[in-house]
Amino acid sequence: MNWLKKYNVVNKAVSLMSVLFVLVFTSCEDVVTVDLDAPDNKIVVDAEIVWKKGTSGNEQVIKISKIAPYYNTSTTKVSGAAVRVENSNGDVFTFSEVDAGSYVCTNFVPELGMDYKLFVEAEGQSFTATERLTSVTPVDRIEQNLVPDFGGEDVIELTYYFQDPANEENFYLADYQSDFLLFPEYDLTDDFFYNGNEINRKFSHEDMKAGSIVKITHRGISKNFYNYMKLILEASSANPFSVPPGNIRGNIINVNEAGNFALGYFRLCEAEGITYDVK
């Protein structure tokens, strides 16, 4: 099924928790403190290898942290980890810690269709994941129009177009960033209805005005990562009274203790980065 919605992950995730507050009110004068279950200190591996068109892709960053309690405004960074990526040719790319929890490789070699394997040693645990570097077709053009909004006033809408390759299954993830967005918005789609045809994706926001700068990252992604992101976005945009998918697992496994997997997803994407000046 083709996904046509855009998501603001963090803002909508907050709505999933709001029902916990209203269920415990006893009167309008009571001050209620909700004790949420403490996280189990799971390690989180943010491992996105992005090869943007027109660049060498040699510098890549992997971040490692721990899941934080709901009320925390910051996360615990994991230092002292050993991080490397190997490709199917046996080439090894070492990621060195440059800041707390941030590991950088400056000689990475991206190759489309190549399989890569991630290895992480952190806090006595060994994690690994395997993924293939997925290509993306370039964006052909961007159009800007005024469209009616639910509030009655017209809003600016950006539409970008790209040609989907024929006779193959393709999946795409875009994010939109701008000064008027507190967090990125995400757009997930596949070519189920559009295989081999031109696809267009749309983005609008009530605060987007002439002079705004919108940064778009248009990625090609694997089917497995598409399915993972679909669950994440469904959970973050769900009705707060529905039951969100629990324990959404990525592809990062614990070598010695399967049940103690790391959160996150190791993915490798070719991408096109676009900066658009709104007129």
C-alpha positions in Angstrom: 0.0 0.0 0.0 1.3 3.4 -0.9 2.0 5.8 2.0 0.9 9.3 1.4 1.1 10.8 4.9 3.9 12.9 6.4 4.8 12.5 10.0 6.3 14.5 12.8 7.6 11.7 14.8 8.5 13.3 18.1 5.5 15.6 18.4 3.0 12.8 17.7 4.8 10.3 19.9 4.0 12.6 22.9 0.2 12.1 22.2 0.6 8.3 22.9 1.6 9.1 26.5 -1.0 11.7 27.2 -3.7 9.2 28.0 -1.7 8.0 31.0 -2.4 11.4 32.6 -6.1 11.7 32.1 -6.8 8.2 33.4 -5.5 9.1 36.9 -7.3 12.4 37.5 -9.5 12.3 40.6 -10.4 16.0 40.8 -9.4 19.2 39.1 -7.6 20.2 42.3 -5.3 17.2 42.5 -1.7 17.2 41.5 -0.9 13.9 39.8 2.5 12.4 39.4 2.7 9.5 37.1 5.3 6.9 37.7 6.3 5.5 34.3 8.3 2.2 34.1 12.0 2.9 34.0 13.7 1.8 30.8 16.0 -1.2 30.9 19.0 0.7 29.8 18.9 -0.8 26.3 21.6 0.4 24.0 20.5 2.5 21.0 22.5 2.3 17.8 21.8 5.1 15.3 23.6 3.7 12.3 22.6 5.4 9.0 25.1 5.3 6.2 24.0 7.9 3.7 25.7 8.4 0.4 24.5 11.7 -1.0 24.7 12.0 -4.8 27.6 14.2 -5.8 29.8 13.3 -2.8 32.4 10.6 -2.1 30.4 9.4 0.9 33.8 8.8 2.7 32.7 10.4 6.0 30.1 8.6 8.0 28.9 8.8 11.6 27.4 6.2 13.9 25.9 7.3 17.3 25.5 5.1 20.3 23.4 5.9 23.4 21.0 4.4 25.9 17.3 4.7 26.0 16.2 7.4 28.4 13.4 7.7 30.9 10.3 9.5 29.5 10.9 12.7 31.4 14.6 13.0 30.6 15.5 15.8 28.3 18.8 14.2 27.3 20.2 10.7 26.6 23.2 8.9 28.0 26.0 8.7 25.4 27.9 5.4 25.3 31.6 6.0 25.1 34.5 3.5 24.7 32.7 1.3 22.1 34.5 -0.5 19.3 32.7 0.1 16.0 33.5 -1.1 12.6 31.8 -2.0 9.3 32.9 -4.7 6.8 31.8 -5.1 3.2 31.4 -8.4 1.4 34.8 -7.9 -0.2 36.4 -8.1 3.3 37.3 -4.4 3.5 37.1 -3.0 7.0 36.1 0.5 8.0 36.8 1.6 11.5 34.7 4.2 13.3 36.6 6.2 16.0 35.0 8.1 18.8 35.3 11.9 18.3 32.8 13.0 20.9 30.9 11.1 23.6 28.8 8.5 21.8 29.7 9.7 18.3 31.9 7.5 16.1 33.3 8.7 12.8 34.8 7.0 9.8 36.6 9.2 7.2 37.6 6.6 4.6 34.3 4.7 4.1 33.8 3.4 0.5 30.1 3.2 -0.5 29.2 0.8 -3.4 25.6 0.4 -4.6 24.3 -3.2 -4.2 27.2 -4.1 -1.8 26.4 -5.9 1.5 27.8 -4.4 4.6 28.0 -5.8 8.2 28.1 -3.7 11.3 30.0 -4.8 14.4 29.6 -3.0 17.8 31.3 -3.9 21.1 29.8 -1.8 23.9 29.6 -2.2 27.6 30.4 -5.9 27.4 27.9 -6.6 24.7 28.5 -7.6 21.1 26.0 -6.5 18.4 25.9 -7.0 14.7 23.7 -6.2 11.7 23.8 -6.7 8.0 22.2 -4.5 5.2 22.7 -3.7 1.5 23.4 -0.2 0.2 20.2 0.8 -1.7 20.2 3.1 -4.7 17.8 6.0 -5.4 16.6 7.7 -8.6 17.3 11.4 -8.8 14.7 14.1 -8.3 13.7 15.6 -11.7 12.0 18.8 -10.6 10.3 20.6 -7.7 7.1 22.6 -8.1 5.5 25.2 -5.8 1.8 25.9 -5.6 -0.8 27.4 -3.3 -3.4 24.9 -2.1 -6.5 25.3 0.2 -5.9 24.5 3.9 -8.5 23.1 6.3 -8.4 26.5 8.2 -9.6 28.3 5.1 -6.4 30.0 4.1 -4.2 28.8 1.2 -0.8 27.3 2.2 2.3 26.7 0.1 2.8 23.2 -1.1 6.0 21.8 -2.5 5.9 18.8 -4.9 9.0 16.9 -6.1 9.0 14.4 -8.9 11.2 11.4 -9.7 11.1 8.4 -12.1 10.6 5.0 -10.5 12.7 2.2 -12.2 10.6 -0.4 -14.0 10.3 -4.1 -13.2 11.7 -3.8 -9.7 10.4 -3.2 -6.1 11.5 0.2 -4.7 11.0 1.9 -1.4 11.7 5.5 -0.5 12.0 7.6 2.7 12.2 11.4 2.7 12.7 13.8 5.5 11.9 17.6 5.5 13.8 20.0 7.7 13.4 23.8 8.2 13.5 26.5 10.8 9.8 26.4 11.1 9.9 22.7 12.1 10.9 21.8 15.6 11.6 18.2 14.4 11.9 16.7 10.9 8.8 15.4 9.2 9.0 12.1 7.4 7.4 10.7 4.2 7.5 7.0 3.5 6.4 5.4 0.2 6.7 2.5 -2.1 6.1 1.9 -5.8 3.3 -0.7 -5.5 0.9 1.4 -7.6 3.5 3.3 -9.6 6.1 0.8 -10.7 8.0 2.2 -13.6 6.1 5.5 -13.6 6.8 9.0 -12.3 6.1 9.4 -8.6 5.5 12.7 -6.9 5.7 13.5 -3.2 4.1 16.6 -1.5 5.0 18.7 1.5 3.1 21.6 3.0 3.0 23.4 6.3 1.0 26.3 7.6 4.2 28.1 8.7 6.0 27.8 5.4 6.3 31.2 3.9 8.2 33.0 1.1 11.8 33.1 2.1 11.7 29.8 4.1 14.4 27.3 3.3 13.4 23.6 3.2 15.9 20.8 3.2 14.8 17.6 1.7 16.6 14.3 1.9 15.3 11.8 -0.6 16.5 8.2 0.1 16.3 4.8 -1.5 15.7 2.2 1.3 15.4 -1.6 1.6 12.1 -3.4 2.0 13.0 -4.5 5.6 13.9 -0.9 6.6 10.6 0.3 5.0 8.6 -2.2 7.1 10.5 -1.1 10.3 9.9 2.6 9.6 6.2 1.9 8.8 5.7 0.5 12.3 7.6 3.4 13.9 5.5 6.0 12.0 2.2 4.1 12.7 3.0 4.1 16.4 4.0 7.8 16.5 0.9 8.9 14.6 -1.7 6.6 16.2 -4.7 7.5 18.2 -3.6 7.7 21.9 -6.4 5.3 22.9 -5.2 2.6 20.5 -2.5 0.0 21.4 0.7 0.9 19.7 3.0 -1.9 18.4 5.1 -3.0 21.2 8.8 -3.9 21.2 9.5 -2.7 17.6 12.8 -4.4 16.7 15.3 -3.4 14.2 18.0 -5.5 12.6 20.7 -5.1 15.3 21.1 -8.3 17.2 23.1 -9.3 20.3 25.5 -12.0 19.4 25.6 -13.6 22.8 22.2 -12.8 24.2 19.5 -12.6 21.6 16.8 -11.2 23.9 19.1 -8.2 24.8 19.0 -6.7 21.3 19.9 -3.1 20.6 17.3 -0.6 19.5 17.8 1.1 16.1 18.4 0.0 12.6 21.6 -0.4 10.5 20.7 1.0 7.1 22.6 2.1 4.0 21.0 4.5 1.6 21.9 6.4 -1.5 20.2 9.8 -1.2 19.7 13.1 -2.8 19.9 16.2 -0.7 17.9 19.2 -1.9 17.8 22.7 -0.5 14.7 24.7 -1.7 14.2 28.4 -1.3 10.5 29.0 -1.0 9.3 31.8 -3.3 
